Amino acid sequence: RAALKAVKALGLEIAGVDLMTGENGPLILEVNSSPGFEGIEAATGLNVARMILRHVQLSARRSAGRRKLTSGRKRKKSPIARST
């Protein structure tokens, strides 16, 4: 939870967070916006780079879908922007 809070506070979608256990819970040592994957991949056996690529692809598709939905709508003219 602490790592997710730190990443969210920095406005990142993907990050590496170095944690240490403290007397009162986890301590955040560092948040990396461009993390390395070697250690986590070796420890978990997961292909983290592939997982991140999938996340980026899905985010791009969702974003493109939202643009398509809103691009067909007619916008109301602002009463401030009326020509005289």
Secondary structure, 3 states (H helix, E strand, C coil): CHHHHHHHHCCCCCCEEEEEEECCEEEEEEEECCCCCHHHHHHHCCCHHHHHHHHHHHHHHHHHHHHHHHHCCCCCCCHHHCCC
